[in-house]
Amino acid sequence: MSAAQFAVSVEDRYFEDYVPGDVYEYGEIPVTEVEIVEFARRYDPQHIHVDFERAAQGPFGGLIASGWHTAAMMMRLIVDNFLPRNSSLGSPGIDELRWLRPVRPGDVLSIRLSILEATRSRSKPDRGVVRTLCEVLNQDRAVVMSMKAMNIIACRSTP
């Protein structure tokens, strides 16, 4: 499966530019030990994320990133590359969030976004909902996290 290219820049995208079946790939974000520990100390201070010695003895055999840290790195790539700058109207939520493999210091993450559905709103025809399968990949192209996102995006034109 090859990655598609948007015909317009991230600044000029609208609902009509998100076509079901299209797949996009973006990245890279290197994962550092310092960032794993800093994020976890602030937001998810479990020993597998902040305590080197206990993490080494734990179920993952070493320090791993918080799943929420992985989600934050994914979100950065989505905002920088996928969501339209001028027509994004927010999100009603996500479905099926899964952390599939540990993310470790030294990993390099990228994302693969597959557009599942694009449905124009019946009640508000100036916008639509785009459902996307978001997958976070490590440097070996193994999926480490996945979720199905919904984004509300303004339409370029209304019927």
PEVENFEN-V674197 format. One line per field, one symbol per residue. ss: DSSP state (H for helix, E for strand, - for the rest). phi: phi as a letter, one per 40 degrees, with the letter a starting at -180 (. if undefined). burial: # if it has 16 or more other ideal C-beta (glycine too) atoms within 10 Angstrom, else .. A space follows every 10 residues. Layout:
ss->???
phi->???
burial->???
//
This chain:
ss->---------- ----HHH--- --EEEEEEEE --HHHHHHHH HHH---HHHH -HHHHHH--- ------HHHH HHHHHHHHHH H------E-- --EEEEEEE- -------EEE EEEEEEEEEE ------EEEE EEEEEEE--- --EEEEEEEE EEEE-----
phi->.cccbccbcc cbcbdcccbd gcbbbaiabc bbdccdcccc dcbaccccbb bdcccccccb gicbccdccd cccdcccccc bbcccbbcbh acibbfcbbc acbbdgcbbb bbbbccabbc cccbccaabb bbcbbcbccc gccbaaabbb bcbcccbbc
burial->.....#...# ..###.##.. .#.####.#. #...###.## .......### #...#..... ..#####.## #.##..##.. .###..##.. ........#. #####.#.## #####..#.. ......#### ########.. ...####### #####....
//
